[in-house]
Amino acid sequence: MTLFLTGTVGDQPQLWPLDQDTLRIGRSSRNPIQISDPTVSKEHAEITRAAASACSSATWAVATARA
């Protein structure tokens, strides 16, 4: 089962699949989750999948990306 990250960019709803163990978010076209907004840095954040636990299929951590 694929999980999705949802959000709104401008006034447009967006949907991104969480289909990799690590996903970067930012303005750069090298990011799997690209957000074309001047308030977002080129490498804005990173989402990392942690190991599954007895309570859930996966846990996700969000961190500020390093410049």
C-alpha positions in Angstrom: 0.0 0.0 0.0 1.4 3.4 -1.0 1.0 6.3 1.3 0.6 9.9 -0.1 1.6 13.3 1.1 -1.0 15.9 0.3 -0.8 19.7 0.3 -1.7 22.8 -1.6 0.7 24.8 -3.7 -0.7 28.2 -4.5 -4.4 27.3 -4.8 -3.8 23.9 -6.4 -4.1 20.7 -4.4 -1.2 18.4 -4.8 -0.6 14.6 -4.1 2.8 13.0 -3.9 3.4 9.3 -3.4 5.7 8.3 -0.5 7.3 5.5 -2.6 10.9 5.9 -1.6 12.7 5.5 1.8 14.0 9.1 1.6 12.3 12.0 -0.3 13.6 15.5 -0.6 11.2 18.5 -0.9 12.2 21.8 -2.5 12.3 24.1 -5.5 15.1 22.2 -7.3 14.0 19.9 -10.2 16.3 17.2 -8.6 13.8 16.8 -5.7 11.1 14.1 -6.1 8.7 16.5 -4.4 9.2 19.8 -6.3 7.4 22.9 -5.1 7.8 26.0 -7.3 7.3 28.7 -4.7 9.7 31.5 -3.8 9.2 30.9 -0.1 10.6 27.3 -0.5 14.3 26.8 -0.6 16.0 24.5 -3.3 16.5 21.7 -0.7 13.8 22.6 1.8 13.2 19.4 3.8 13.6 15.6 3.7 11.1 12.9 4.6 12.6 9.6 5.8 10.8 6.3 6.3 11.7 4.6 9.6 11.3 1.0 10.4 7.8 -0.4 10.9 6.7 -1.0 14.4 4.1 -3.3 16.0 1.6 -0.4 16.0 2.0 0.8 12.4 3.3 -0.1 9.0 5.8 2.7 8.9 6.8 5.9 10.6 8.0 9.0 8.8 10.3 11.7 10.0 10.6 15.2 8.5 13.8 17.2 8.9 15.1 20.5 7.5 17.5 19.7 4.6 21.1 20.7 5.0 22.3 23.3 2.6 
